[in-house]
Amino acid sequence: MRRGEIVVAALGWVGTPYHHQASRRQVGCDCLGLVRGVWREVVGTEPEIAPAYSPDWAEARGEETLLAAAQRHFLAADEVLPGTVLLFRWKRGVPAKHLGIATGEGTFVHAYDAAGRAVEGVLGPVWRRRLAGMFDFPGVTD
């Protein structure tokens, strides 16, 4: 698959209402659901079923669950390119628990409760400071 395919798929989720644990384009998603949905569109069947999780799961458990899953299923990336999956920490010292997908130079798609939907935003200094990992979908050819 090419990076452009990933970007087109991710942009197709913009405007999808935010719903915790959901993963259906234009119906509802959270940040993980967005990435899961793009995976289904560009790769195929999801590699594992996401377990049920509460909004405060990372703080409550203190485990790098999302980082570990990203390391199992994606390829580590050295730079942010269109189609790169971005993993964020909301603040230092807490497990990473937010995801997005880079769509261009300095932009990314993500879904979060405060926005109420999936949006394309600017990957500015505030977001870059929160980066905990960068990953590529398996099979990216460019």
Z-matrix of the N, CA and C atoms (Angstrom, degrees):
N
C 1 1.447
C 2 1.522 1 108.58
N 3 1.303 2 115.55 1 154.15
C 4 1.461 3 121.82 2 -179.39
C 5 1.535 4 109.51 3 -104.20
N 6 1.316 5 114.94 4 154.17
C 7 1.467 6 120.05 5 -178.83
C 8 1.524 7 112.29 6 -57.57
N 9 1.315 8 116.51 7 -36.65
C 10 1.462 9 120.40 8 179.10
C 11 1.517 10 112.78 9 -59.45
N 12 1.325 11 117.17 10 -34.94
C 13 1.472 12 121.07 11 177.56
C 14 1.527 13 110.55 12 -64.91
N 15 1.317 14 116.12 13 -39.95
C 16 1.468 15 120.92 14 179.48
C 17 1.520 16 109.74 15 -65.02
N 18 1.338 17 116.07 16 -44.20
C 19 1.467 18 120.43 17 -179.53
C 20 1.528 19 110.66 18 -62.64
N 21 1.318 20 117.31 19 -45.84
C 22 1.471 21 120.54 20 178.61
C 23 1.526 22 110.36 21 -59.29
N 24 1.327 23 116.30 22 -44.07
C 25 1.468 24 119.74 23 178.50
C 26 1.527 25 110.91 24 -62.03
N 27 1.326 26 117.17 25 -46.56
C 28 1.476 27 120.64 26 -179.10
C 29 1.528 28 111.23 27 -61.97
N 30 1.321 29 117.33 28 -43.80
C 31 1.465 30 120.63 29 179.81
C 32 1.526 31 111.80 30 -64.13
N 33 1.330 32 116.70 31 -26.59
C 34 1.454 33 120.46 32 176.72
C 35 1.524 34 113.31 33 -65.26
N 36 1.326 35 117.45 34 -15.91
C 37 1.461 36 122.14 35 179.42
C 38 1.527 37 112.72 36 -90.49
N 39 1.332 38 118.08 37 -11.91
C 40 1.467 39 121.29 38 179.72
C 41 1.521 40 109.26 39 -58.56
N 42 1.314 41 115.64 40 131.99
C 43 1.461 42 121.86 41 -177.83
C 44 1.512 43 114.21 42 93.58
N 45 1.334 44 117.69 43 -12.16
C 46 1.462 45 120.37 44 177.33
C 47 1.529 46 108.60 45 -62.97
N 48 1.325 47 118.47 46 127.61
C 49 1.469 48 120.51 47 -178.91
C 50 1.533 49 111.57 48 -59.19
N 51 1.327 50 115.42 49 145.94
C 52 1.461 51 120.12 50 176.70
C 53 1.524 52 109.06 51 -75.79
N 54 1.332 53 115.63 52 125.17
C 55 1.463 54 122.27 53 172.09
C 56 1.517 55 107.24 54 -141.80
N 57 1.318 56 115.80 55 119.92
C 58 1.467 57 121.97 56 179.88
C 59 1.523 58 110.13 57 -53.53
N 60 1.318 59 116.84 58 130.28
C 61 1.464 60 126.61 59 177.31
C 62 1.534 61 114.79 60 70.75
N 63 1.318 62 119.43 61 3.79
C 64 1.456 63 120.83 62 179.99
C 65 1.529 64 110.68 63 -88.33
N 66 1.329 65 116.40 64 159.74
C 67 1.462 66 121.51 65 -178.81
C 68 1.529 67 110.88 66 -154.15
N 69 1.338 68 116.07 67 54.84
C 70 1.469 69 120.77 68 178.63
C 71 1.525 70 108.82 69 -131.13
N 72 1.327 71 115.35 70 116.63
C 73 1.466 72 121.41 71 -177.80
C 74 1.526 73 110.74 72 -55.66
N 75 1.309 74 115.48 73 134.10
C 76 1.463 75 126.08 74 -179.98
C 77 1.525 76 113.76 75 65.69
N 78 1.333 77 117.63 76 1.98
C 79 1.466 78 122.14 77 175.74
C 80 1.517 79 109.29 78 -109.74
N 81 1.336 80 117.59 79 -52.37
C 82 1.456 81 120.95 80 179.15
C 83 1.515 82 111.55 81 176.77
N 84 1.339 83 115.75 82 145.16
C 85 1.466 84 120.78 83 176.08
C 86 1.520 85 109.62 84 -162.00
N 87 1.327 86 114.43 85 159.83
C 88 1.452 87 121.47 86 164.64
C 89 1.525 88 105.49 87 -113.24
N 90 1.323 89 118.67 88 -171.19
C 91 1.472 90 119.52 89 -175.77
C 92 1.526 91 111.82 90 -63.84
N 93 1.316 92 117.53 91 -40.97
C 94 1.459 93 120.09 92 177.74
C 95 1.521 94 110.57 93 -67.68
N 96 1.314 95 116.93 94 -40.37
C 97 1.458 96 120.86 95 178.16
C 98 1.515 97 112.61 96 -61.85
N 99 1.321 98 117.33 97 -36.32
C 100 1.457 99 121.96 98 175.68
C 101 1.525 100 110.60 99 -60.35
N 102 1.327 101 116.79 100 -50.61
C 103 1.464 102 120.75 101 -179.38
C 104 1.529 103 110.51 102 -65.13
N 105 1.329 104 116.93 103 -40.74
C 106 1.471 105 120.03 104 177.14
C 107 1.527 106 110.74 105 -60.29
N 108 1.321 107 116.58 106 -43.14
C 109 1.458 108 120.82 107 -179.58
C 110 1.519 109 112.39 108 -65.20
N 111 1.322 110 117.00 109 -42.47
C 112 1.467 111 120.13 110 177.16
C 113 1.527 112 109.13 111 -64.55
N 114 1.330 113 117.81 112 -39.93
C 115 1.475 114 120.98 113 176.34
C 116 1.538 115 109.64 114 -54.57
N 117 1.334 116 116.23 115 -49.23
C 118 1.469 117 119.74 116 -178.53
C 119 1.534 118 111.23 117 -60.18
N 120 1.330 119 116.54 118 -37.22
C 121 1.458 120 120.23 119 -178.61
C 122 1.525 121 113.11 120 -72.33
N 123 1.326 122 117.91 121 -37.40
C 124 1.471 123 119.86 122 -172.70
C 125 1.523 124 114.52 123 -105.79
N 126 1.341 125 117.95 124 -24.07
C 127 1.466 126 120.94 125 -178.37
C 128 1.518 127 110.42 126 -109.44
N 129 1.319 128 117.53 127 -48.76
C 130 1.468 129 122.01 128 -177.28
C 131 1.515 130 110.29 129 133.14
N 132 1.304 131 116.39 130 -145.87
C 133 1.460 132 122.55 131 -177.45
C 134 1.528 133 110.88 132 -56.99
N 135 1.317 134 115.41 133 137.40
C 136 1.470 135 119.85 134 178.63
C 137 1.525 136 110.59 135 -63.28
N 138 1.331 137 117.01 136 142.30
C 139 1.465 138 120.16 137 -176.24
C 140 1.521 139 114.71 138 -73.17
N 141 1.324 140 118.03 139 -21.43
C 142 1.461 141 121.51 140 175.65
C 143 1.517 142 109.17 141 -155.68
N 144 1.294 143 115.61 142 157.51
C 145 1.463 144 121.70 143 178.18
C 146 1.529 145 107.98 144 -84.89
N 147 1.319 146 115.78 145 129.58
C 148 1.465 147 119.33 146 177.14
C 149 1.526 148 108.89 147 -72.90
N 150 1.334 149 117.64 148 129.54
C 151 1.466 150 119.08 149 177.83
C 152 1.532 151 110.37 150 -71.97
N 153 1.304 152 116.95 151 162.75
C 154 1.465 153 120.53 152 174.73
C 155 1.525 154 108.75 153 -60.54
N 156 1.322 155 116.13 154 143.25
C 157 1.463 156 120.26 155 -179.79
C 158 1.523 157 109.39 156 -147.44
N 159 1.320 158 115.52 157 146.85
C 160 1.457 159 121.53 158 179.07
C 161 1.533 160 108.43 159 -91.28
N 162 1.327 161 119.02 160 163.83
C 163 1.460 162 120.31 161 178.90
C 164 1.534 163 113.30 162 -59.38
N 165 1.321 164 118.35 163 -27.56
C 166 1.470 165 120.66 164 -178.90
C 167 1.524 166 112.94 165 -105.38
N 168 1.340 167 117.08 166 23.78
C 169 1.465 168 121.00 167 -174.75
C 170 1.516 169 112.77 168 -55.74
N 171 1.311 170 118.78 169 -41.28
C 172 1.471 171 120.22 170 -175.84
C 173 1.525 172 111.12 171 -66.94
N 174 1.319 173 116.28 172 -44.25
C 175 1.459 174 119.46 173 179.48
C 176 1.522 175 111.08 174 -67.01
N 177 1.323 176 116.29 175 -40.49
C 178 1.467 177 120.79 176 -177.17
C 179 1.525 178 111.89 177 -66.31
N 180 1.324 179 116.91 178 -39.37
C 181 1.467 180 120.14 179 -175.78
C 182 1.523 181 112.51 180 -95.14
N 183 1.329 182 117.77 181 -28.36
C 184 1.456 183 120.62 182 179.89
C 185 1.518 184 114.01 183 68.10
N 186 1.317 185 117.44 184 21.43
C 187 1.468 186 121.64 185 -178.03
C 188 1.522 187 110.25 186 -111.26
N 189 1.314 188 115.96 187 149.55
C 190 1.466 189 122.12 188 178.74
C 191 1.532 190 110.40 189 -85.20
N 192 1.314 191 115.83 190 56.59
C 193 1.462 192 122.35 191 -176.22
C 194 1.526 193 111.99 192 -61.05
N 195 1.316 194 117.26 193 -47.01
C 196 1.456 195 120.97 194 -177.50
C 197 1.529 196 111.12 195 -69.19
N 198 1.308 197 117.61 196 -40.63
C 199 1.467 198 121.26 197 177.06
C 200 1.528 199 110.56 198 -61.78
N 201 1.318 200 117.06 199 -44.46
C 202 1.466 201 121.00 200 179.48
C 203 1.529 202 110.95 201 -61.85
N 204 1.324 203 117.56 202 -41.81
C 205 1.470 204 120.86 203 178.45
C 206 1.521 205 110.54 204 -65.16
N 207 1.323 206 117.26 205 -41.53
C 208 1.470 207 120.43 206 178.27
C 209 1.526 208 110.44 207 -61.62
N 210 1.320 209 116.71 208 -41.33
C 211 1.465 210 120.37 209 179.26
C 212 1.527 211 112.16 210 -66.73
N 213 1.327 212 117.30 211 -29.52
C 214 1.470 213 120.75 212 178.58
C 215 1.522 214 112.62 213 -73.56
N 216 1.338 215 117.00 214 -35.76
C 217 1.460 216 119.44 215 -167.51
C 218 1.523 217 115.94 216 -113.89
N 219 1.307 218 117.51 217 -14.91
C 220 1.463 219 121.66 218 179.78
C 221 1.524 220 109.46 219 -116.08
N 222 1.325 221 116.00 220 170.93
C 223 1.454 222 121.77 221 177.08
C 224 1.523 223 108.47 222 -102.93
N 225 1.321 224 117.76 223 135.11
C 226 1.466 225 121.36 224 178.96
C 227 1.524 226 109.17 225 -59.94
N 228 1.324 227 117.29 226 137.89
C 229 1.460 228 123.02 227 179.20
C 230 1.523 229 109.47 228 -114.68
N 231 1.312 230 116.26 229 148.22
C 232 1.464 231 121.90 230 -179.93
C 233 1.517 232 113.22 231 -94.55
N 234 1.329 233 116.46 232 -17.26
C 235 1.462 234 119.82 233 -178.23
C 236 1.525 235 109.29 234 -150.05
N 237 1.320 236 114.73 235 161.93
C 238 1.458 237 120.75 236 178.53
C 239 1.524 238 108.01 237 -85.61
N 240 1.306 239 115.65 238 114.57
C 241 1.459 240 123.17 239 175.23
C 242 1.519 241 108.00 240 -123.48
N 243 1.338 242 118.46 241 161.43
C 244 1.463 243 118.57 242 175.56
C 245 1.530 244 109.91 243 -53.39
N 246 1.320 245 115.96 244 132.13
C 247 1.458 246 121.59 245 -179.18
C 248 1.517 247 114.78 246 92.73
N 249 1.333 248 117.70 247 -6.59
C 250 1.466 249 121.21 248 178.02
C 251 1.523 250 109.69 249 -71.68
N 252 1.327 251 116.55 250 133.95
C 253 1.460 252 122.05 251 175.31
C 254 1.525 253 107.41 252 -83.01
N 255 1.320 254 116.06 253 129.83
C 256 1.458 255 122.59 254 -176.70
C 257 1.524 256 109.32 255 -110.62
N 258 1.309 257 115.86 256 131.66
C 259 1.467 258 122.28 257 179.39
C 260 1.526 259 107.68 258 -114.83
N 261 1.331 260 116.12 259 129.84
C 262 1.464 261 121.65 260 -174.88
C 263 1.525 262 112.56 261 -122.59
N 264 1.334 263 114.40 262 153.40
C 265 1.469 264 123.20 263 167.28
C 266 1.527 265 106.30 264 -104.69
N 267 1.321 266 117.06 265 136.44
C 268 1.463 267 118.59 266 176.52
C 269 1.524 268 110.93 267 -68.40
N 270 1.344 269 116.35 268 -33.16
C 271 1.466 270 120.05 269 174.83
C 272 1.519 271 109.24 270 -156.69
N 273 1.307 272 116.12 271 162.48
C 274 1.470 273 121.30 272 -178.90
C 275 1.515 274 111.28 273 -60.01
N 276 1.317 275 113.99 274 144.94
C 277 1.453 276 119.70 275 174.33
C 278 1.518 277 115.46 276 83.83
N 279 1.334 278 117.23 277 -1.16
C 280 1.461 279 119.83 278 177.24
C 281 1.527 280 108.39 279 -115.98
N 282 1.320 281 117.79 280 153.33
C 283 1.457 282 120.22 281 179.32
C 284 1.540 283 112.08 282 -60.00
N 285 1.316 284 115.50 283 150.00
C 286 1.463 285 121.09 284 175.79
C 287 1.523 286 108.68 285 -67.06
N 288 1.346 287 116.08 286 136.32
C 289 1.461 288 118.18 287 -177.62
C 290 1.522 289 114.31 288 -150.19
N 291 1.322 290 117.52 289 19.32
C 292 1.465 291 120.00 290 178.33
C 293 1.526 292 108.73 291 -134.58
N 294 1.330 293 115.74 292 141.61
C 295 1.457 294 122.04 293 -177.51
C 296 1.518 295 111.11 294 -127.45
N 297 1.312 296 115.01 295 153.72
C 298 1.456 297 122.20 296 172.40
C 299 1.518 298 108.39 297 -153.58
N 300 1.317 299 115.78 298 174.83
C 301 1.463 300 121.40 299 178.38
C 302 1.519 301 107.75 300 -130.80
N 303 1.342 302 116.66 301 123.60
C 304 1.462 303 121.49 302 178.71
C 305 1.520 304 109.74 303 -63.20
N 306 1.337 305 115.84 304 137.27
C 307 1.465 306 120.33 305 -178.42
C 308 1.526 307 112.50 306 -116.58
N 309 1.293 308 117.48 307 -14.38
C 310 1.460 309 121.12 308 -179.03
C 311 1.511 310 108.93 309 -175.29
N 312 1.312 311 115.97 310 -168.80
C 313 1.454 312 119.01 311 179.26
C 314 1.530 313 108.78 312 -71.94
N 315 1.319 314 115.37 313 104.63
C 316 1.454 315 120.20 314 176.93
C 317 1.513 316 115.80 315 84.80
N 318 1.345 317 119.11 316 16.50
C 319 1.463 318 120.94 317 176.91
C 320 1.521 319 109.69 318 -132.96
N 321 1.339 320 115.50 319 155.50
C 322 1.459 321 120.76 320 177.90
C 323 1.517 322 110.03 321 -155.67
N 324 1.330 323 115.22 322 156.32
C 325 1.459 324 122.19 323 176.10
C 326 1.517 325 107.84 324 -103.62
N 327 1.327 326 116.37 325 135.13
C 328 1.460 327 121.96 326 176.19
C 329 1.515 328 108.87 327 -155.04
N 330 1.313 329 115.59 328 161.88
C 331 1.462 330 121.48 329 179.30
C 332 1.518 331 108.07 330 -124.06
N 333 1.323 332 116.35 331 130.78
C 334 1.458 333 118.96 332 175.82
C 335 1.516 334 110.35 333 -151.27
N 336 1.309 335 114.15 334 154.93
C 337 1.457 336 123.08 335 -172.38
C 338 1.528 337 112.60 336 -55.29
N 339 1.325 338 117.98 337 -43.63
C 340 1.463 339 120.85 338 -176.31
C 341 1.530 340 111.75 339 -62.36
N 342 1.319 341 117.90 340 -32.68
C 343 1.464 342 121.16 341 178.33
C 344 1.523 343 110.92 342 -80.38
N 345 1.328 344 116.24 343 -26.36
C 346 1.455 345 120.70 344 179.88
C 347 1.514 346 114.52 345 79.28
N 348 1.329 347 116.44 346 2.61
C 349 1.458 348 120.71 347 -177.96
C 350 1.527 349 109.19 348 -169.20
N 351 1.307 350 116.59 349 173.98
C 352 1.466 351 121.21 350 173.00
C 353 1.521 352 107.70 351 -78.55
N 354 1.321 353 115.97 352 134.29
C 355 1.462 354 121.74 353 -176.47
C 356 1.528 355 110.26 354 -134.45
N 357 1.331 356 115.02 355 158.31
C 358 1.456 357 119.80 356 168.36
C 359 1.518 358 105.98 357 -99.53
N 360 1.317 359 116.71 358 124.58
C 361 1.449 360 121.15 359 -177.43
C 362 1.514 361 111.66 360 -126.64
N 363 1.319 362 114.18 361 175.08
C 364 1.464 363 121.89 362 179.14
C 365 1.522 364 108.80 363 -87.49
N 366 1.320 365 115.74 364 131.41
C 367 1.463 366 121.80 365 176.55
C 368 1.530 367 107.63 366 -88.87
N 369 1.339 368 114.64 367 70.59
C 370 1.455 369 121.45 368 -176.74
C 371 1.519 370 112.03 369 -86.11
N 372 1.325 371 116.15 370 -172.32
C 373 1.469 372 121.41 371 -176.76
C 374 1.529 373 114.25 372 -56.26
N 375 1.318 374 118.21 373 -38.09
C 376 1.475 375 120.39 374 -179.22
C 377 1.530 376 109.80 375 -62.68
N 378 1.318 377 116.99 376 -45.32
C 379 1.460 378 120.13 377 179.01
C 380 1.518 379 110.92 378 -70.54
N 381 1.314 380 119.05 379 -41.65
C 382 1.475 381 121.47 380 -178.39
C 383 1.532 382 111.11 381 -61.29
N 384 1.332 383 117.34 382 -35.69
C 385 1.475 384 120.27 383 177.40
C 386 1.527 385 111.31 384 -64.90
N 387 1.297 386 117.57 385 -26.30
C 388 1.467 387 122.13 386 -177.98
C 389 1.530 388 113.40 387 -88.11
N 390 1.334 389 118.03 388 -6.64
C 391 1.468 390 120.38 389 -178.10
C 392 1.521 391 111.09 390 -58.84
N 393 1.315 392 115.61 391 128.01
C 394 1.470 393 122.07 392 177.98
C 395 1.524 394 110.88 393 -112.58
N 396 1.324 395 117.05 394 -13.03
C 397 1.454 396 120.77 395 179.97
C 398 1.512 397 111.31 396 -178.07
N 399 1.327 398 115.01 397 154.62
C 400 1.460 399 122.41 398 177.30
C 401 1.518 400 107.08 399 -131.87
N 402 1.331 401 116.22 400 135.62
C 403 1.462 402 120.48 401 -173.61
C 404 1.518 403 110.19 402 -141.77
N 405 1.330 404 115.31 403 149.78
C 406 1.456 405 121.07 404 174.01
C 407 1.525 406 109.54 405 -108.90
N 408 1.317 407 115.25 406 147.77
C 409 1.455 408 120.19 407 173.08
C 410 1.530 409 108.29 408 -62.81
N 411 1.327 410 118.06 409 146.09
C 412 1.467 411 118.90 410 175.64
C 413 1.522 412 109.58 411 -64.81
N 414 1.329 413 116.44 412 141.02
C 415 1.447 414 120.72 413 176.21
C 416 1.508 415 115.71 414 90.33
N 417 1.349 416 118.24 415 6.37
C 418 1.470 417 120.16 416 177.27
C 419 1.525 418 108.39 417 -66.95
N 420 1.325 419 116.37 418 131.32
C 421 1.465 420 120.16 419 -175.06
C 422 1.527 421 113.56 420 -108.16
N 423 1.302 422 119.13 421 -5.32
C 424 1.469 423 119.68 422 178.77
C 425 1.506 424 111.93 423 -136.66
